[in-house]
Amino acid sequence: MRTQSPHSPATLPDNPLDLVIFGGVGDLSVRKLLPALYMAHLHNNLPEQTHIHALGRQGWDRAAFLHFIQEKVPAFIEPKAYNDQTWATFLRRLTYLCIDATEPGDFPELRAHLQPGSDRVYYLATAPSLFVGICANLHGAELIDERSRVVLEKPLGHDLASARQINDDVGQYFEEHQVFRIDHYLGKETVQNLMVLRFGNSIFEPLWRAPTIKSVQITVAESVGVGSRAGFYDGTGAMRDMVQNHLLQLLCIVAMEPPVSLDPDAVRDEKLKVLRSLRPMLAADVARDTVRGQYTAGASAGEVAIGYLQEENIPPESTTETFVALKAYINNWRWANVPIFLRTGKRLAERRSEIIIEFADQPFSIFNESPHKSVNRLQIRLQPEESIQLQLMAKEPGSGMRLRPVGLNLDLQSAFTERRAEAYERLLIDVIKGRLTHFMRRDELEAAWAWVEPIIQGWEQLGDKPKPYTAGSWGPAASSALMAREGSSWVEES
């Protein structure tokens, strides 16, 4: 089911804007949403008449709320961007309302605080179990019209059936073009630059296919443990938390065909084709081509790190995976038989998100005296720093023809002097402007679940338990073996 937005304005709307954050004093709001909105305010990227309503169940008056915000939020704002005068004008946009999202009788109070004739953005920074009730209560209070939008945070469902149910239920109250399913990775500058790299430069297109590309690696590694998310994480795991959304979205951008335009549905149509072309995994494929891991005690960032089973609120017998590595294939002409390796985990050696395009080996080398294997690869780093590097072979200085790998760097930081907005800021501005290109469509979400779910079921059928790996390492040894069977290795091992 698809409904095209009637318009996708490139500029800020003139109408007043009410941005309502359910879960307005929660962790996501404090660390990401309010800092992003402050930055948008600082750079005049909010409509003039923007009111931000933080909703919570704490019985605070406005003074208590502002005290809480003052204590918590500035720590997550870039120090050089913070100043007292701008902060004071930003606070004037903020309202706090003590509203129970599950109580229909509380919603008339929200209605009384909204501006007449405003555009309304409802950001559901809550557990998915509250999404439907919130939408129903908004509808019951007549707070939804054709200009309203709703932003849904992940995880959107626990499996395919629950994802469909959420989509069906939210779809009772909002049209598809009003629903913004957010994945903050799609707001990263380098991820969006990947589309330009691919489709704005003719140099790569003839090479971007089998057999010229030997393999693709996509890694999203975290050095931290589960921390305060332990209760949520143990019922979710790395496959649902990261692979089903972040990694598959990155894969879509790497593998998609050129869209006919940047129209939201044109882009998302091509991403959907990638998801539907992923080769399904049978039980034998799951056993051979996937690795689950769970971190044990070790060291991280020079400090002692406890194991997953020692984390607070984790059952001692938990078999939840904190690491996943797998090999996937895309069944189409461009990517036939090219292995695509996906990897994510907590308590790994370092925080790193990157995409590696490894080009095919030379059929024959005339440089026999060189100690280095000739490797050409494109390395796209998403975090902690953003960079793009093309690795080529060059001659070492001196006599003879000894080769050494060197990198050609696209230094985005020095190439562009303009400020680089953070992902949430960029995506929130897109929501305000009604631009859907960098948000997941319903059929994308369900296609991702349709591919992931058989892998999770395969683990259950096989009785597969996570393999232990030491905190501060790069995961279980089986992850390296998965690569080695294809004659490849993870970049940090090569």
C-alpha positions as CSV (number, residue, x, y, z in Angstrom):
1,M,0.0,0.0,0.0
2,R,1.5,3.3,-1.0
3,T,0.2,6.8,-1.0
4,Q,2.3,9.5,-2.5
5,S,2.6,12.7,-0.5
6,P,0.7,15.5,-2.3
7,H,3.7,17.8,-2.0
8,S,7.3,17.7,-0.7
9,P,8.3,21.2,0.0
10,A,12.0,22.1,-0.2
11,T,11.6,25.1,2.1
12,L,10.2,25.5,5.6
13,P,6.4,25.8,5.8
14,D,4.9,29.2,6.6
15,N,2.3,27.6,8.9
16,P,2.8,27.5,12.7
17,L,4.3,24.2,13.9
18,D,3.5,22.2,16.9
19,L,6.0,19.4,17.6
20,V,4.8,17.0,20.2
21,I,7.2,14.6,21.8
22,F,5.6,11.6,23.6
23,G,8.3,10.4,26.0
24,G,9.5,14.0,26.1
25,V,11.7,13.6,29.1
26,G,13.0,10.2,28.2
27,D,16.6,9.2,27.3
28,L,16.1,9.7,23.5
29,S,14.5,13.1,23.9
30,V,17.3,14.3,26.3
31,R,20.3,12.9,24.3
32,K,19.1,13.3,20.7
33,L,15.8,15.1,20.0
34,L,16.1,18.2,22.1
35,P,19.8,18.8,21.3
36,A,18.9,18.4,17.6
37,L,16.0,20.8,17.9
38,Y,18.3,23.3,19.7
39,M,20.7,23.1,16.7
40,A,17.9,23.6,14.2
41,H,16.7,26.6,16.3
42,L,20.2,28.0,16.4
43,H,20.6,27.8,12.6
44,N,17.1,29.1,11.8
45,N,15.8,25.8,10.5
46,L,12.6,25.8,12.5
47,P,9.4,27.7,11.4
48,E,9.1,31.0,13.2
49,Q,6.0,29.9,15.1
50,T,7.4,26.6,16.4
51,H,6.2,25.3,19.7
52,I,7.8,22.1,21.2
53,H,5.6,20.2,23.6
54,A,7.4,17.6,25.8
55,L,4.9,15.1,27.3
56,G,5.6,12.9,30.3
57,R,3.9,11.4,33.4
58,Q,6.0,13.4,35.9
59,G,3.8,15.8,37.8
60,W,6.0,18.8,37.1
61,D,5.2,22.5,36.6
62,R,7.1,24.3,33.8
63,A,9.8,25.5,36.2
64,A,10.6,22.0,37.3
65,F,10.7,20.8,33.7
66,L,13.0,23.7,32.7
67,H,15.3,22.9,35.6
68,F,15.5,19.2,34.4
69,I,16.2,20.3,30.9
70,Q,18.9,22.7,32.0
71,E,20.6,20.0,34.0
72,K,20.5,17.3,31.3
73,V,20.4,18.6,27.8
74,P,23.3,21.0,27.4
75,A,25.8,18.2,28.0
76,F,24.7,16.7,24.6
77,I,25.0,19.9,22.7
78,E,28.3,20.8,20.9
79,P,30.1,23.1,23.3
80,K,31.0,25.7,20.7
81,A,27.3,25.8,19.5
82,Y,25.9,26.5,23.0
83,N,25.4,30.0,24.2
84,D,23.1,31.3,26.9
85,Q,21.2,33.8,24.8
86,T,20.2,31.3,22.1
87,W,19.5,28.7,24.8
88,A,17.1,31.1,26.5
89,T,15.2,31.8,23.3
90,F,15.1,28.0,22.6
91,L,13.5,27.4,26.0
92,R,10.8,29.8,25.2
93,R,9.6,27.4,22.5
94,L,9.3,24.6,25.1
95,T,6.2,23.5,27.0
96,Y,5.8,20.5,29.4
97,L,2.5,18.7,29.8
98,C,1.9,16.0,32.3
99,I,-0.1,13.6,30.1
100,D,-0.5,9.8,30.4
101,A,-0.3,8.6,26.8
102,T,-2.7,5.7,27.7
103,E,-5.4,7.9,29.1
104,P,-7.8,9.3,26.5
105,G,-9.1,11.9,29.1
106,D,-5.7,13.6,29.2
107,F,-5.6,14.5,25.5
108,P,-8.0,17.4,25.5
109,E,-5.4,19.3,27.6
110,L,-2.9,18.7,24.7
111,R,-5.5,20.1,22.3
112,A,-5.8,23.3,24.4
113,H,-2.0,24.0,24.1
114,L,-1.8,23.6,20.3
115,Q,-1.8,26.6,17.9
116,P,-4.9,27.0,15.7
117,G,-4.3,25.8,12.2
118,S,-0.8,24.5,12.9
119,D,1.1,21.8,11.2
120,R,1.5,19.0,13.8
121,V,4.3,16.5,14.2
122,Y,3.8,13.8,16.7
123,Y,7.1,12.1,17.7
124,L,6.5,8.8,19.4
125,A,9.7,8.4,21.4
126,T,8.0,5.6,23.4
127,A,7.8,1.8,23.5
128,P,6.1,0.5,20.3
129,S,3.4,-1.0,22.5
130,L,2.1,2.5,23.0
131,F,2.1,3.6,19.4
132,V,-1.4,2.4,18.6
133,G,-3.0,3.7,21.8
134,I,-1.4,7.2,21.3
135,C,-2.7,7.4,17.7
136,A,-6.2,6.3,18.8
137,N,-6.2,8.9,21.5
138,L,-5.0,11.6,19.1
139,H,-7.8,10.7,16.8
140,G,-10.4,10.6,19.5
141,A,-9.4,14.1,20.6
142,E,-9.6,15.3,16.9
143,L,-5.9,16.1,16.8
144,I,-5.1,14.5,13.4
145,D,-5.8,16.3,10.1
146,E,-4.3,16.1,6.6
147,R,-1.3,18.1,7.6
148,S,-0.4,16.0,10.7
149,R,2.6,13.7,10.7
150,V,3.7,10.9,13.0
151,V,7.3,9.8,13.6
152,L,7.8,6.2,14.7
153,E,11.0,5.2,16.5
154,K,12.4,1.7,16.1
155,P,12.0,-1.1,16.9
156,L,8.9,-1.4,14.7
157,G,7.8,-4.8,15.8
158,H,9.4,-8.0,17.2
159,D,8.7,-10.0,14.0
160,L,6.9,-9.7,10.7
161,A,3.5,-10.3,12.2
162,S,3.9,-7.6,14.9
163,A,5.4,-5.1,12.4
164,R,2.3,-5.6,10.1
165,Q,0.0,-5.2,13.1
166,I,1.7,-1.9,14.0
167,N,1.5,-0.7,10.4
168,D,-2.2,-1.7,10.1
169,D,-3.1,-0.1,13.4
170,V,-1.3,3.2,12.8
171,G,-2.6,3.2,9.3
172,Q,-6.2,3.5,10.7
173,Y,-5.4,7.1,11.7
174,F,-2.5,8.3,9.4
175,E,-2.1,7.9,5.7
176,E,1.2,6.3,4.5
177,H,2.6,9.7,3.4
178,Q,2.0,11.0,6.9
179,V,4.1,8.2,8.6
180,F,7.8,8.8,9.1
181,R,9.6,5.6,10.2
182,I,12.9,6.9,11.4
183,D,16.3,5.2,11.1
184,H,19.0,7.7,12.2
185,Y,21.6,6.0,10.0
186,L,19.8,7.3,7.0
187,G,20.3,10.8,8.3
188,K,24.1,10.5,8.4
189,E,25.9,12.8,5.9
190,T,28.2,10.0,4.6
191,V,25.2,7.6,4.0
192,Q,23.5,10.3,2.0
193,N,26.8,11.0,0.2
194,L,27.0,7.4,-0.8
195,M,24.1,8.0,-3.2
196,V,25.9,10.9,-4.7
197,L,29.1,8.9,-4.9
198,R,27.3,6.2,-6.8
199,F,24.9,8.1,-9.0
200,G,26.6,11.5,-9.3
201,N,29.9,10.2,-10.7
202,S,30.3,8.1,-13.8
203,I,33.6,6.6,-12.7
204,F,32.1,4.0,-10.4
205,E,29.0,2.8,-12.3
206,P,30.8,0.4,-14.7
207,L,32.6,-1.2,-11.8
208,W,29.7,-1.4,-9.4
209,R,28.7,-5.0,-10.1
210,A,29.8,-8.6,-10.4
211,P,32.3,-9.7,-11.3
212,T,34.3,-6.5,-10.8
213,I,33.3,-6.4,-7.1
214,K,34.7,-9.3,-5.1
215,S,32.8,-8.8,-1.8
216,V,31.1,-6.2,0.3
217,Q,31.5,-5.7,4.1
218,I,29.2,-3.7,6.3
219,T,30.2,-3.3,9.9
220,V,28.4,-1.4,12.7
221,A,30.5,-2.0,15.8
222,E,30.0,-0.6,19.3
223,S,32.6,-0.6,22.1
224,V,29.9,-0.1,24.8
225,G,27.9,-2.8,26.5
226,V,24.1,-2.9,26.9
227,G,24.2,-0.6,29.9
228,S,20.8,0.9,30.9
229,R,19.1,-0.8,27.9
230,A,19.7,-4.3,29.3
231,G,16.0,-4.9,30.0
232,F,15.0,-4.0,26.5
233,Y,18.0,-5.5,24.8
234,D,17.6,-9.0,26.3
235,G,14.3,-9.4,24.6
236,T,15.6,-8.1,21.3
237,G,19.2,-9.0,20.5
238,A,21.6,-7.8,17.8
239,M,19.6,-9.2,14.9
240,R,16.4,-7.4,15.7
241,D,18.1,-4.3,17.1
242,M,20.6,-3.6,14.4
243,V,20.6,-6.0,11.4
244,Q,16.9,-5.7,10.6
245,N,17.0,-2.0,10.2
246,H,20.4,-0.2,10.2
247,L,22.5,-2.8,8.4
248,L,19.9,-3.7,5.8
249,Q,19.2,0.0,5.1
250,L,22.9,0.5,4.4
251,L,22.9,-2.6,2.2
252,C,20.0,-1.2,0.2
253,I,21.9,2.0,-0.6
254,V,25.0,0.1,-1.6
255,A,23.2,-2.3,-3.8
256,M,20.2,-0.4,-5.2
257,E,19.8,0.4,-8.9
258,P,19.8,4.1,-9.9
259,P,16.3,5.6,-9.2
260,V,14.7,7.7,-11.9
261,S,14.7,10.7,-9.5
262,L,15.0,11.7,-5.9
263,D,11.3,11.5,-5.4
264,P,10.7,9.6,-2.2
265,D,8.9,6.6,-3.8
266,A,11.4,6.4,-6.7
267,V,14.2,5.9,-4.2
268,R,12.3,3.6,-1.9
269,D,11.1,1.5,-4.8
270,E,14.7,0.7,-5.6
271,K,15.6,-0.1,-2.0
272,L,12.6,-2.4,-1.8
273,K,13.8,-4.4,-4.9
274,V,17.1,-5.1,-3.0
275,L,15.3,-6.4,0.0
276,R,13.1,-8.6,-2.1
277,S,16.1,-9.9,-4.0
278,L,18.0,-11.1,-0.9
279,R,18.5,-14.9,-1.2
280,P,16.3,-16.5,1.5
281,M,18.2,-18.5,4.1
282,L,17.2,-22.1,4.8
283,A,18.2,-24.0,8.0
284,A,21.4,-25.2,6.4
285,D,22.3,-21.7,5.2
286,V,21.7,-20.4,8.8
287,A,24.0,-23.0,10.3
288,R,26.8,-22.3,7.7
289,D,26.5,-18.6,7.0
290,T,25.6,-17.0,10.3
291,V,27.5,-16.4,13.6
292,R,25.9,-15.4,16.9
293,G,28.0,-14.2,19.8
294,Q,27.7,-13.0,23.3
295,Y,30.4,-11.0,25.1
296,T,32.2,-12.2,28.2
297,A,34.4,-10.3,30.6
298,G,37.4,-8.5,29.2
299,A,38.8,-5.0,28.7
300,S,37.3,-2.1,26.8
301,A,38.9,1.4,26.4
302,G,41.6,0.4,28.9
303,E,39.0,-0.5,31.6
304,V,37.7,-3.8,32.9
305,A,34.4,-4.8,31.3
306,I,32.0,-7.3,32.7
307,G,30.4,-10.0,30.6
308,Y,26.8,-9.8,29.2
309,L,25.5,-12.3,31.8
310,Q,26.9,-10.1,34.6
311,E,25.1,-7.0,33.4
312,E,22.3,-5.7,35.6
313,N,18.8,-7.1,34.7
314,I,20.2,-9.8,32.4
315,P,19.1,-13.4,33.4
316,P,22.1,-15.6,34.0
317,E,20.9,-18.2,31.5
318,S,20.2,-15.7,28.7
319,T,21.0,-16.8,25.1
320,T,20.4,-13.4,23.6
321,E,23.1,-12.5,21.0
322,T,25.1,-9.3,21.3
323,F,27.0,-10.1,18.1
324,V,25.9,-11.2,14.6
325,A,28.0,-11.8,11.5
326,L,26.4,-13.3,8.4
327,K,27.0,-13.8,4.7
328,A,24.2,-12.8,2.3
329,Y,23.6,-12.9,-1.4
330,I,21.4,-10.7,-3.7
331,N,19.8,-12.7,-6.5
332,N,20.0,-10.3,-9.4
333,W,22.3,-9.7,-12.4
334,R,24.3,-6.9,-10.8
335,W,25.2,-8.8,-7.6
336,A,25.0,-12.5,-8.6
337,N,27.3,-14.6,-6.4
338,V,28.9,-11.6,-4.7
339,P,29.1,-12.4,-1.0
340,I,27.9,-9.6,1.3
341,F,29.1,-9.7,4.8
342,L,27.2,-8.0,7.6
343,R,28.5,-7.6,11.1
344,T,27.4,-5.9,14.2
345,G,28.1,-6.3,17.9
346,K,28.5,-4.7,21.3
347,R,31.8,-4.6,23.4
348,L,33.9,-4.8,20.2
349,A,37.4,-3.5,19.9
350,E,36.3,0.0,18.9
351,R,33.3,2.0,17.8
352,R,33.2,1.9,14.0
353,S,30.6,1.9,11.3
354,E,31.9,1.4,7.8
355,I,31.2,0.0,4.3
356,I,34.0,-1.8,2.4
357,I,33.7,-2.4,-1.3
358,E,36.5,-4.9,-2.2
359,F,37.2,-5.1,-5.9
360,A,38.2,-8.3,-7.7
361,D,41.8,-9.6,-7.7
362,Q,43.9,-9.1,-10.7
363,P,43.9,-12.2,-12.9
364,F,47.7,-12.2,-13.1
365,S,50.4,-10.1,-11.3
366,I,53.7,-9.1,-12.9
367,F,55.0,-7.6,-9.7
368,N,56.3,-10.8,-8.1
369,E,58.9,-9.1,-5.9
370,S,56.2,-7.2,-4.0
371,P,55.4,-8.4,-0.4
372,H,52.0,-6.9,-0.5
373,K,49.0,-8.5,-2.1
374,S,47.4,-6.2,-4.6
375,V,44.1,-5.0,-3.1
376,N,41.8,-2.3,-4.3
377,R,39.0,-1.3,-2.0
378,L,36.6,1.6,-1.3
379,Q,36.3,2.3,2.4
380,I,33.3,4.4,3.5
381,R,33.6,5.3,7.2
382,L,30.4,6.5,8.8
383,Q,31.6,6.9,12.4
384,P,33.3,7.9,14.6
385,E,34.7,10.2,11.8
386,E,33.2,10.4,8.4
387,S,35.5,9.7,5.4
388,I,35.8,8.0,2.1
389,Q,39.0,6.4,1.0
390,L,39.9,4.6,-2.2
391,Q,42.8,2.2,-1.6
392,L,45.2,1.7,-4.6
393,M,48.6,0.1,-5.1
394,A,51.6,2.4,-5.7
395,K,55.3,1.8,-6.2
396,E,57.5,2.1,-3.1
397,P,60.4,4.6,-3.5
398,G,63.7,3.1,-4.5
399,S,64.8,0.6,-7.0
400,G,62.7,-2.3,-8.1
401,M,59.0,-2.6,-8.4
402,R,57.8,-3.2,-4.9
403,L,54.2,-2.2,-4.3
404,R,52.5,-0.7,-1.3
405,P,48.8,0.2,-0.7
406,V,48.0,3.9,-0.4
407,G,44.8,5.7,0.1
408,L,43.2,8.4,-1.9
409,N,41.1,10.4,0.6
410,L,37.9,12.3,0.0
411,D,38.2,14.7,2.9
412,L,34.7,15.9,3.4
413,Q,35.6,18.0,6.4
414,S,38.0,20.2,4.6
415,A,36.2,20.1,1.2
416,F,33.1,21.7,2.7
417,T,33.3,24.5,5.2
418,E,29.6,24.4,5.9
419,R,28.4,22.9,9.2
420,R,27.6,19.2,9.1
421,A,24.3,18.6,10.9
422,E,23.9,15.5,13.0
423,A,21.6,12.8,11.8
424,Y,18.6,13.5,14.1
425,E,18.7,17.2,13.3
426,R,18.7,16.5,9.5
427,L,15.9,14.0,9.8
428,L,13.7,16.2,12.0
429,I,14.0,19.0,9.4
430,D,13.0,16.5,6.8
431,V,9.9,15.7,8.8
432,I,9.0,19.3,9.2
433,K,9.4,19.8,5.4
434,G,7.5,16.7,4.6
435,R,10.4,14.9,2.8
436,L,10.1,11.2,3.0
437,T,13.1,10.0,1.0
438,H,15.2,9.1,4.0
439,F,12.4,7.3,5.9
440,M,11.3,3.7,5.6
441,R,8.1,2.9,3.8
442,R,5.8,0.2,5.1
443,D,6.7,-2.4,2.4
444,E,10.4,-1.8,3.1
445,L,10.0,-2.5,6.8
446,E,8.0,-5.7,6.1
447,A,10.4,-7.0,3.4
448,A,13.3,-6.6,5.9
449,W,11.4,-8.6,8.5
450,A,10.5,-11.2,5.9
451,W,14.2,-11.9,5.3
452,V,15.4,-11.7,8.9
453,E,12.7,-13.7,10.5
454,P,13.7,-17.1,9.0
455,I,17.2,-16.6,10.3
456,I,15.9,-16.1,13.9
457,Q,13.6,-19.1,13.5
458,G,16.6,-21.1,12.2
459,W,18.6,-20.4,15.3
460,E,15.7,-21.5,17.4
461,Q,15.2,-24.7,15.4
462,L,19.0,-25.5,15.5
463,G,19.2,-24.8,19.2
464,D,22.0,-22.4,18.3
465,K,23.6,-20.7,21.3
466,P,25.8,-17.6,21.0
467,K,29.5,-18.2,20.9
468,P,31.4,-16.4,23.6
469,Y,33.8,-13.6,22.7
470,T,36.0,-11.5,25.0
471,A,34.9,-7.9,25.5
472,G,37.3,-5.6,23.6
473,S,37.9,-8.2,20.8
474,W,36.3,-8.3,17.3
475,G,33.9,-11.0,18.1
476,P,34.0,-14.9,17.9
477,A,36.7,-16.6,15.9
478,A,33.9,-18.2,13.8
479,S,33.3,-14.7,12.3
480,S,36.8,-14.7,10.8
481,A,36.3,-18.3,9.6
482,L,33.1,-17.2,7.8
483,M,35.1,-14.7,5.8
484,A,38.1,-17.0,5.3
485,R,35.9,-19.6,3.5
486,E,35.3,-17.0,0.8
487,G,39.0,-16.0,0.6
488,S,38.3,-12.7,2.4
489,S,39.0,-11.2,5.8
490,W,37.5,-8.4,7.8
491,V,39.5,-5.2,7.1
492,E,41.1,-5.0,10.5
493,E,42.5,-8.5,10.0
494,S,43.8,-8.0,6.5
